[in-house]
Amino acid sequence: MIGTRIAGGLLTVGLVATVAGCASTAEPATSKASVAAAKPVTAKAPSAAAVSKPPSETLTPLLTQALPNVKGKTFTSAIVTLPPTARAMPHRHGSAFVYAFVLEGTVRSQVTGEPVRTFHQGENWVEQPGAHHQLTENPSQTEPAKLLVVFVSNTGEELKVNDPGS
């Protein structure tokens, strides 16, 4: 119960801080551990049978901060941009707890054992540690989608690991 309150409080504080940071025209607030530049997520080249590869998402880190009251855990916030028809590779987020909020557009998502869900601007979801994210896509042919994603992870752990062979 107390752990749930702490996690909920951390997400609320992080969301407020991140949204406030996104609204300003200044550089985003970062710590020394922050990743400095936008980092496109890349995929393997398509097979010869593929006519064209859908675009993939871009992850732009906003804030990375070790949690001072939770040893070994780090809070990371980022903006994920999905161009029209973009699709992420199937992946996991290690042992991170993940919160996603749709800032713009529409995102279809599926985690193993759950049905495919469609999320619109203003809607959100969570992914439990170890979840297998099978589907993340922007179904629009014309409009981009943007997510605010918050990770509470083990310090030093990769935030996204694509499935082998994807």
Beta strands, then each sheet from edge to edge (+ up, - down):
strand 1: 39-40
strand 2: 58-66
strand 3: 73-82
strand 4: 91-92
strand 5: 97-104
strand 6: 106-111
strand 7: 117-120
strand 8: 124-127
strand 9: 132-137
strand 10: 145-154
strand 11: 161-162
sheet 1: 1+ 2- 3+ 10- 5+ 8-
sheet 2: 7+ 6- 9+ 4- 11+
end
